[in-house]
Amino acid sequence: MSGGQTWRLLSDGDLSGAHNMARDVAILEAVSAGEVPPTLRLYGWNPPCLTLGRHQGVEAADFGFCAHEGIDVVRRPTGGRALLHHLELTYAVVAPLGAGPLPRPLQDAYRMICGALVRAMQSLGVEAELTGGGVNLELPGPRTTIPCFEAPAGGEVVVRGRKLVGSAMRAHAGTILQHGAIVLDWDGRLQAGSMGLADDCGLRPHITTLRHELGRSPDRRHVHDAVVAACSEVLAIALGPGSLTVGEEVREQALAPSFLVSS
């Protein structure tokens, strides 16, 4: 462990989609205001949740299917495209740019964080790598309905060209929130149906899962620990278990309803 910064580690359980997004934003605001240290948050979702990109049209969601299956629909505070959060471990990194360890350019910070995720996947025995080319942090047009995993870009975590982690970033007052889904397993019926697709044939060839790569069901706690260790190593930080401040909790409760999306 290097003698770098000490970050806060939040190991959350499964929350609703609205509260997950509200919590990420509450942390972003608190870190940018200097009220809390940079934070790595790891969490899950209950119930399954379809998130839409910050400016993405609601046409990307099949609200009837989601209601029938008990799937929440919320809007992410970050850009990108529709993504069903279900069988995954989600990470969120909230830290200032250009103040160590993250560089100031957004693309470089994005690649550095994804590089830590590559190291984590490699430590689990998965031959992960980063895609080449420029990182695309532009928001899709409001009518874009292409699912997240159908549109690989530069700086993505892939295995033999198939995406294993889907990530998105937002900057706020010199601080970034980057969060993303580490895919543990896959339910093609829910993935396709939540976005109004007849099946997952257009999605599945573009993605892989830890279950597929490992040949067994991954233990989410083992994945969690691998991400923590890799972030400590690659970012040269110390991670100390922490909790939300009262201010962050209050802000989360206030923000959560605003992330819900209806038809």
C-alpha positions as CSV (number, residue, x, y, z in Angstrom):
1,M,0.0,0.0,0.0
2,S,1.3,3.4,-1.0
3,G,1.3,6.4,1.3
4,G,-1.3,8.2,-0.8
5,Q,-4.6,9.6,0.0
6,T,-7.1,7.9,2.3
7,W,-10.5,7.4,0.7
8,R,-13.8,6.3,2.2
9,L,-15.2,2.9,1.3
10,L,-18.9,2.4,1.3
11,S,-20.0,-1.3,1.0
12,D,-23.7,-0.9,0.6
13,G,-26.2,-3.7,0.1
14,D,-29.0,-3.7,-2.4
15,L,-31.1,-0.5,-2.6
16,S,-33.9,0.7,-4.9
17,G,-32.9,2.4,-8.1
18,A,-34.0,5.9,-7.0
19,H,-32.1,5.6,-3.8
20,N,-29.0,4.3,-5.5
21,M,-28.9,7.2,-7.8
22,A,-29.8,9.7,-5.2
23,R,-27.0,8.4,-2.9
24,D,-24.4,8.7,-5.7
25,V,-25.4,12.3,-6.2
26,A,-25.5,13.1,-2.5
27,I,-21.9,11.7,-2.3
28,L,-20.8,13.7,-5.3
29,E,-22.1,17.0,-3.8
30,A,-20.5,16.2,-0.5
31,V,-17.1,15.3,-2.0
32,S,-17.1,18.4,-4.2
33,A,-17.9,20.6,-1.2
34,G,-15.0,19.1,0.7
35,E,-17.3,17.7,3.4
36,V,-16.2,14.1,3.0
37,P,-13.2,12.3,1.5
38,P,-13.1,10.8,-2.0
39,T,-15.3,7.7,-2.0
40,L,-15.5,4.3,-3.5
41,R,-19.0,2.9,-3.2
42,L,-20.0,-0.7,-4.1
43,Y,-23.6,-1.7,-4.2
44,G,-26.5,-3.7,-5.7
45,W,-30.1,-3.2,-6.7
46,N,-33.4,-4.5,-5.4
47,P,-35.7,-4.7,-7.2
48,P,-34.0,-4.9,-10.7
49,C,-33.9,-1.4,-12.2
50,L,-33.7,0.0,-15.7
51,T,-31.7,3.2,-15.8
52,L,-31.9,5.7,-18.6
53,G,-29.1,8.1,-19.5
54,R,-29.4,11.6,-18.2
55,H,-30.9,13.0,-21.4
56,Q,-32.2,9.8,-22.9
57,G,-35.8,9.6,-24.1
58,V,-38.3,7.4,-22.2
59,E,-38.9,5.5,-25.5
60,A,-36.0,3.3,-24.4
61,A,-38.1,1.7,-21.7
62,D,-41.0,-0.8,-22.0
63,F,-43.0,0.5,-19.0
64,G,-45.7,-2.2,-19.3
65,F,-43.1,-5.0,-19.1
66,C,-41.2,-3.3,-16.3
67,A,-44.4,-2.8,-14.2
68,H,-45.4,-6.5,-14.8
69,E,-42.0,-7.8,-13.7
70,G,-41.5,-5.4,-10.8
71,I,-38.7,-3.5,-12.5
72,D,-38.1,0.1,-11.4
73,V,-37.3,2.7,-14.1
74,V,-35.1,5.6,-13.1
75,R,-33.0,8.2,-14.7
76,R,-29.2,8.2,-14.1
77,P,-27.4,11.4,-13.2
78,T,-24.8,10.4,-15.8
79,G,-25.0,10.1,-19.6
80,G,-25.0,7.0,-21.7
81,R,-27.8,4.6,-22.7
82,A,-30.4,2.3,-21.2
83,L,-29.1,-0.4,-18.9
84,L,-30.9,-3.0,-16.8
85,H,-29.3,-3.4,-13.4
86,H,-29.9,-6.9,-12.1
87,L,-27.3,-9.6,-11.7
88,E,-24.3,-7.3,-11.1
89,L,-22.0,-5.5,-8.7
90,T,-22.1,-1.8,-9.2
91,Y,-19.2,0.5,-8.4
92,A,-19.1,4.3,-8.0
93,V,-16.0,6.4,-7.7
94,V,-16.4,10.0,-6.5
95,A,-13.2,12.1,-6.4
96,P,-11.8,15.5,-7.4
97,L,-9.9,15.8,-10.7
98,G,-6.3,16.9,-10.8
99,A,-5.7,16.6,-7.0
100,G,-4.3,13.1,-7.0
101,P,-4.7,10.4,-7.9
102,L,-7.0,11.2,-10.7
103,P,-5.7,13.4,-13.5
104,R,-7.6,16.5,-14.6
105,P,-8.6,15.4,-18.1
106,L,-11.9,13.5,-18.0
107,Q,-10.9,10.9,-20.5
108,D,-7.7,10.1,-18.6
109,A,-9.5,9.9,-15.3
110,Y,-12.1,7.5,-16.9
111,R,-9.4,5.3,-18.3
112,M,-7.5,5.2,-14.9
113,I,-10.6,4.1,-13.1
114,C,-11.4,1.5,-15.7
115,G,-7.8,0.4,-15.6
116,A,-8.3,-0.5,-11.9
117,L,-11.4,-2.5,-12.8
118,V,-9.3,-4.4,-15.4
119,R,-6.8,-5.2,-12.7
120,A,-9.6,-6.4,-10.5
121,M,-11.0,-8.7,-13.2
122,Q,-7.5,-10.1,-13.9
123,S,-7.0,-10.9,-10.3
124,L,-10.1,-13.1,-10.5
125,G,-8.7,-15.0,-13.4
126,V,-10.4,-13.1,-16.2
127,E,-8.5,-11.9,-19.3
128,A,-9.9,-8.4,-19.2
129,E,-8.4,-5.4,-21.0
130,L,-9.3,-1.8,-22.0
131,T,-10.5,-1.0,-25.5
132,G,-8.5,1.4,-27.5
133,G,-9.6,4.6,-29.1
134,G,-11.0,7.8,-27.5
135,V,-13.3,7.6,-24.6
136,N,-16.8,8.8,-25.6
137,L,-18.2,10.9,-22.7
138,E,-20.7,12.7,-24.9
139,L,-24.4,12.3,-24.1
140,P,-26.6,10.5,-26.7
141,G,-29.4,12.4,-28.3
142,P,-32.6,12.4,-26.4
143,R,-34.2,10.0,-28.9
144,T,-31.4,7.5,-28.7
145,T,-32.7,4.1,-27.6
146,I,-29.7,1.9,-28.3
147,P,-28.9,-0.1,-25.1
148,C,-25.7,0.5,-23.2
149,F,-24.1,-2.9,-24.0
150,E,-24.8,-2.6,-27.7
151,A,-22.6,0.4,-28.1
152,P,-18.9,-0.3,-27.0
153,A,-16.5,2.7,-27.0
154,G,-12.9,3.5,-26.1
155,G,-11.7,2.9,-22.6
156,E,-14.2,0.1,-21.9
157,V,-13.5,-3.0,-19.9
158,V,-13.8,-6.0,-22.3
159,V,-12.9,-9.6,-22.6
160,R,-12.1,-10.6,-26.2
161,G,-14.0,-7.6,-27.4
162,R,-17.1,-8.3,-25.4
163,K,-18.0,-5.7,-22.7
164,L,-17.9,-6.9,-19.1
165,V,-18.4,-3.5,-17.4
166,G,-20.7,-0.7,-18.5
167,S,-19.7,2.7,-17.1
168,A,-20.7,6.4,-17.3
169,M,-19.3,9.6,-15.8
170,R,-20.5,13.1,-14.7
171,A,-18.4,16.0,-13.6
172,H,-19.6,18.5,-11.0
173,A,-17.5,21.5,-9.7
174,G,-14.2,19.8,-10.4
175,T,-15.3,16.4,-9.0
176,I,-16.4,13.4,-10.9
177,L,-18.9,10.6,-10.4
178,Q,-18.1,7.5,-12.4
179,H,-20.3,4.5,-11.8
180,G,-20.9,1.3,-13.7
181,A,-22.1,-2.3,-13.8
182,I,-19.8,-5.2,-13.4
183,V,-21.9,-8.0,-14.9
184,L,-22.0,-11.1,-12.8
185,D,-24.7,-13.1,-14.7
186,W,-27.4,-12.5,-17.3
187,D,-31.1,-12.8,-17.5
188,G,-31.8,-12.4,-21.2
189,R,-35.6,-12.3,-20.9
190,L,-35.5,-9.4,-18.4
191,Q,-32.7,-7.6,-20.2
192,A,-34.6,-7.6,-23.5
193,G,-38.1,-7.2,-22.2
194,S,-37.3,-4.1,-20.1
195,M,-36.3,-2.3,-23.3
196,G,-39.1,-3.6,-25.5
197,L,-36.9,-6.0,-27.4
198,A,-38.3,-9.3,-28.6
199,D,-35.2,-11.2,-27.3
200,D,-31.6,-10.5,-26.3
201,C,-30.0,-11.7,-29.6
202,G,-28.9,-8.1,-30.3
203,L,-27.4,-7.7,-26.9
204,R,-25.8,-11.0,-25.9
205,P,-23.0,-11.1,-28.5
206,H,-21.7,-7.7,-27.3
207,I,-21.4,-8.6,-23.6
208,T,-19.9,-11.3,-21.4
209,T,-20.4,-12.1,-17.7
210,L,-18.2,-13.2,-14.9
211,R,-20.2,-16.4,-14.7
212,H,-19.3,-17.1,-18.3
213,E,-15.7,-16.2,-18.0
214,L,-15.1,-18.1,-14.8
215,G,-17.3,-21.1,-15.6
216,R,-19.1,-20.8,-12.3
217,S,-21.3,-18.4,-10.4
218,P,-19.1,-15.6,-9.0
219,D,-19.3,-14.7,-5.3
220,R,-20.2,-11.0,-5.2
221,R,-18.2,-10.5,-2.0
222,H,-15.1,-11.9,-3.8
223,V,-15.7,-9.5,-6.6
224,H,-16.2,-6.6,-4.2
225,D,-12.9,-7.4,-2.4
226,A,-11.0,-7.7,-5.8
227,V,-12.3,-4.2,-6.8
228,V,-11.2,-2.7,-3.4
229,A,-7.7,-4.3,-3.7
230,A,-7.2,-3.2,-7.3
231,C,-8.4,0.4,-6.7
232,S,-6.0,0.6,-3.7
233,E,-3.1,-0.6,-5.9
234,V,-3.8,1.2,-9.2
235,L,-4.9,4.5,-7.6
236,A,-2.3,4.2,-4.8
237,I,-4.8,5.0,-2.1
238,A,-5.8,3.6,1.3
239,L,-9.5,2.7,1.6
240,G,-11.1,2.9,5.0
241,P,-14.6,1.6,5.7
242,G,-17.0,4.5,6.3
243,S,-20.6,5.5,6.4
244,L,-22.8,8.3,5.0
245,T,-22.9,11.6,6.9
246,V,-26.2,12.8,8.2
247,G,-26.1,15.5,5.6
248,E,-25.7,12.9,2.8
249,E,-28.5,10.8,4.2
250,V,-30.9,13.8,4.3
251,R,-29.9,14.8,0.7
252,E,-30.5,11.2,-0.5
253,Q,-34.0,11.1,0.9
254,A,-34.8,14.5,-0.7
255,L,-33.4,13.6,-4.1
256,A,-34.7,10.0,-4.5
257,P,-38.2,10.8,-5.8
258,S,-36.7,13.0,-8.6
259,F,-35.0,10.0,-10.2
260,L,-38.2,8.0,-10.8
261,V,-39.4,7.9,-14.4
262,S,-42.9,7.2,-15.6
263,S,-44.4,6.8,-19.0
